[in-house]
Amino acid sequence: MFALLALLAVQDRVPEPPDCSESTGVGYGVGYQPAVTRQGDTIELTGMVVRGYGMPPTPASPQCVSDWKVEGEGVKLLRGGKLQISDKAVPGTVIRFSAQIGGIRGERGYGSLKVIGATEKVLSGRFSVAEQSGCTTPKIAEMGFSANGYYNYTLPEDMFETKVTGSGAYRWDGDSGKLELGGTNEPFRAQRTGTAKWIGGALVLEGIDPGGTSVKCRITLTGG
């Protein structure tokens, strides 16, 4: 009898909610890895939180991330915040996802990715500027490209926290090297057109002046 009462007492206990004080802040989002999201890949989703204004986003505790939701064709949500992209998913399909971050005191965070073909050539990474000439844009410190079609660049004076000098959408043909930079509005509209080609291990941009209009601009990027 005493054993039964003890068992019932244990079953009646309500689990204490996790301490999510370190996973709440002023902003929320969902990141993912790897950065290049190809057909057939398994993607790990991560709840992110910005603890204070001007601070970079950091991963939230997995115990404080719940209620995952995914929208898009050709993907399946797995346990533990993972996303399986079908090998038959259509390249270019945009997948949107969200989760409750920070427990009951937090908010919902959102993110998205674009399905990349299994053998599709993409630009992805953050690069340092090794050489720059013929541009009206002042010397750039860094330039970044995401596989889902966005770019940004940063001048030396803006190299702090998460600030960038300029950003927008881009389109790149991996076979011809044609690169188009646009703004943030939809539908995409090219504002600058040139080429981006891999030469001797460096990514060389020609005719692309990120903050100017010079067609003679040439930027050599390394790293990534």
C-alpha positions as CSV (number, residue, x, y, z in Angstrom):
1,M,0.0,0.0,0.0
2,F,2.8,2.4,1.0
3,A,4.6,1.6,-2.3
4,L,1.5,2.3,-4.3
5,L,1.0,5.6,-2.6
6,A,4.6,6.6,-3.2
7,L,4.3,5.7,-6.9
8,L,1.1,7.8,-7.2
9,A,2.8,10.7,-5.5
10,V,5.7,10.5,-8.0
11,Q,3.2,10.4,-10.9
12,D,1.3,13.4,-9.6
13,R,4.4,15.6,-9.6
14,V,4.5,18.3,-12.2
15,P,7.9,18.6,-13.9
16,E,9.5,22.0,-13.3
17,P,9.9,24.1,-16.4
18,P,13.5,24.6,-17.6
19,D,15.3,27.8,-16.6
20,C,15.2,29.8,-19.8
21,S,16.5,33.1,-18.5
22,E,19.6,32.8,-20.6
23,S,17.5,32.1,-23.7
24,T,15.3,35.2,-23.7
25,G,16.2,38.6,-25.1
26,V,15.1,41.4,-27.5
27,G,15.1,39.3,-30.7
28,Y,14.6,35.7,-31.8
29,G,15.3,33.7,-35.0
30,V,16.2,30.3,-36.3
31,G,19.5,29.4,-37.8
32,Y,20.7,26.3,-39.6
33,Q,23.7,24.2,-40.6
34,P,25.2,23.4,-43.0
35,A,25.1,26.8,-44.8
36,V,24.6,25.1,-48.3
37,T,21.3,23.2,-48.1
38,R,21.2,20.7,-50.9
39,Q,18.8,18.0,-52.0
40,G,19.1,15.0,-49.8
41,D,20.7,16.8,-46.9
42,T,19.7,16.7,-43.2
43,I,19.7,20.2,-41.8
44,E,20.1,21.0,-38.1
45,L,17.9,23.9,-37.0
46,T,18.9,26.0,-34.0
47,G,16.9,28.5,-32.0
48,M,18.8,31.8,-31.8
49,V,18.4,34.7,-29.3
50,V,19.7,38.3,-29.3
51,R,20.2,39.0,-25.5
52,G,20.5,42.8,-25.9
53,Y,20.5,45.6,-28.4
54,G,23.6,45.6,-30.5
55,M,24.6,42.1,-29.4
56,P,25.1,39.2,-31.8
57,P,22.6,36.3,-31.9
58,T,23.6,33.2,-29.9
59,P,22.1,29.7,-29.7
60,A,19.3,29.2,-27.2
61,S,19.3,26.2,-24.9
62,P,17.6,23.3,-26.7
63,Q,15.4,22.8,-23.7
64,C,14.0,26.2,-24.3
65,V,13.1,25.7,-27.9
66,S,9.8,24.0,-28.8
67,D,6.8,23.8,-31.1
68,W,8.7,23.5,-34.4
69,K,6.7,24.3,-37.5
70,V,7.8,24.0,-41.1
71,E,6.3,25.2,-44.4
72,G,7.4,24.1,-47.8
73,E,7.3,21.2,-50.3
74,G,9.9,18.4,-50.3
75,V,11.0,18.5,-46.6
76,K,10.2,16.5,-43.5
77,L,10.6,17.7,-39.9
78,L,12.5,15.3,-37.7
79,R,12.8,15.0,-34.0
80,G,15.3,17.3,-32.2
81,G,14.9,20.3,-34.6
82,K,16.2,18.6,-37.7
83,L,15.0,18.9,-41.2
84,Q,15.3,16.3,-44.0
85,I,15.3,17.6,-47.5
86,S,14.1,15.1,-50.0
87,D,16.5,14.2,-52.9
88,K,13.5,15.0,-55.1
89,A,12.9,18.5,-53.7
90,V,12.7,21.2,-56.4
91,P,15.8,23.4,-56.4
92,G,14.9,27.0,-55.6
93,T,12.0,26.0,-53.3
94,V,11.9,28.3,-50.2
95,I,11.4,26.5,-46.9
96,R,10.2,28.5,-43.9
97,F,10.4,27.4,-40.3
98,S,9.7,28.7,-36.8
99,A,9.8,27.7,-33.1
100,Q,8.9,29.0,-29.7
101,I,12.2,30.2,-28.2
102,G,12.9,31.1,-24.6
103,G,9.9,29.2,-23.1
104,I,6.8,31.0,-22.1
105,R,8.6,34.3,-21.5
106,G,10.2,34.2,-25.0
107,E,8.7,34.7,-28.5
108,R,8.5,32.8,-31.7
109,G,11.6,32.9,-33.9
110,Y,11.5,32.5,-37.7
111,G,14.0,31.5,-40.5
112,S,14.1,30.2,-44.0
113,L,16.3,28.5,-46.5
114,K,16.4,27.7,-50.2
115,V,16.8,24.2,-51.6
116,I,20.0,23.9,-53.6
117,G,20.5,21.3,-56.3
118,A,22.7,18.3,-55.4
119,T,25.4,19.4,-57.9
120,E,24.5,23.1,-58.2
121,K,27.3,25.6,-58.0
122,V,26.8,28.3,-55.4
123,L,28.5,31.2,-53.7
124,S,28.7,30.8,-49.9
125,G,31.0,32.2,-47.2
126,R,32.5,35.3,-45.7
127,F,35.5,36.6,-47.6
128,S,38.3,39.1,-46.9
129,V,39.3,41.6,-49.6
130,A,42.8,40.9,-50.7
131,E,42.9,43.5,-53.6
132,Q,40.6,46.2,-54.9
133,S,41.0,48.6,-57.8
134,G,39.0,50.8,-60.2
135,C,36.1,51.1,-57.8
136,T,34.3,54.1,-56.5
137,T,33.4,52.2,-53.4
138,P,36.0,52.8,-50.7
139,K,38.2,49.9,-49.8
140,I,36.0,47.0,-48.5
141,A,37.1,44.9,-45.5
142,E,34.8,41.9,-45.9
143,M,32.2,40.6,-48.3
144,G,29.8,37.7,-47.7
145,F,27.5,35.5,-49.8
146,S,24.8,33.1,-48.5
147,A,23.7,30.1,-50.5
148,N,20.1,31.2,-50.4
149,G,20.9,34.3,-52.5
150,Y,21.9,37.2,-50.3
151,Y,25.1,39.2,-50.0
152,N,26.6,42.0,-47.9
153,Y,29.8,44.0,-47.6
154,T,31.4,45.9,-44.8
155,L,33.8,48.8,-44.8
156,P,36.6,48.9,-42.1
157,E,34.8,51.6,-40.0
158,D,31.7,49.4,-39.8
159,M,33.6,46.3,-38.6
160,F,32.0,45.9,-35.2
161,E,29.3,43.7,-33.7
162,T,27.0,42.6,-36.5
163,K,26.9,45.8,-38.6
164,V,27.3,45.7,-42.4
165,T,27.6,48.6,-44.8
166,G,25.4,47.3,-47.6
167,S,23.4,44.3,-48.5
168,G,20.9,42.8,-50.9
169,A,20.0,39.8,-53.1
170,Y,22.2,38.4,-55.7
171,R,22.1,35.9,-58.6
172,W,25.1,34.0,-59.9
173,D,25.5,31.6,-62.8
174,G,28.2,29.2,-61.7
175,D,29.0,28.1,-65.3
176,S,29.4,31.5,-67.0
177,G,30.4,33.4,-63.8
178,K,27.7,36.1,-64.4
179,L,26.9,37.9,-61.2
180,E,24.0,40.3,-60.6
181,L,23.6,42.3,-57.4
182,G,20.1,43.6,-56.5
183,G,18.3,45.2,-53.6
184,T,16.1,43.7,-51.0
185,N,12.8,44.2,-52.8
186,E,10.9,41.4,-54.6
187,P,10.9,40.6,-57.4
188,F,14.6,40.6,-58.0
189,R,15.9,43.5,-60.0
190,A,19.6,43.7,-61.0
191,Q,21.3,46.9,-60.1
192,R,24.9,45.9,-60.9
193,T,26.1,43.2,-63.3
194,G,29.5,41.7,-63.7
195,T,31.3,38.4,-63.1
196,A,32.5,36.4,-60.2
197,K,35.0,33.6,-61.0
198,W,37.4,31.4,-59.1
199,I,41.0,32.2,-60.2
200,G,43.9,30.6,-58.5
201,G,42.0,29.8,-55.3
202,A,40.5,33.4,-55.0
203,L,37.1,34.7,-55.9
204,V,37.6,37.6,-58.4
205,L,34.7,40.0,-59.0
206,E,34.9,42.2,-62.2
207,G,32.6,45.0,-63.1
208,I,30.9,44.8,-59.7
209,D,31.1,48.0,-57.7
210,P,29.0,47.1,-54.5
211,G,28.5,50.7,-53.4
212,G,29.3,52.6,-56.7
213,T,28.9,52.4,-60.4
214,S,32.4,51.8,-61.8
215,V,32.4,49.1,-64.5
216,K,36.2,48.9,-64.1
217,C,35.9,47.7,-60.5
218,R,37.9,44.6,-59.7
219,I,37.8,42.9,-56.2
220,T,39.8,39.9,-55.2
221,L,38.3,37.9,-52.3
222,T,40.0,35.2,-50.2
223,G,38.8,32.9,-47.5
224,G,35.2,32.0,-47.4
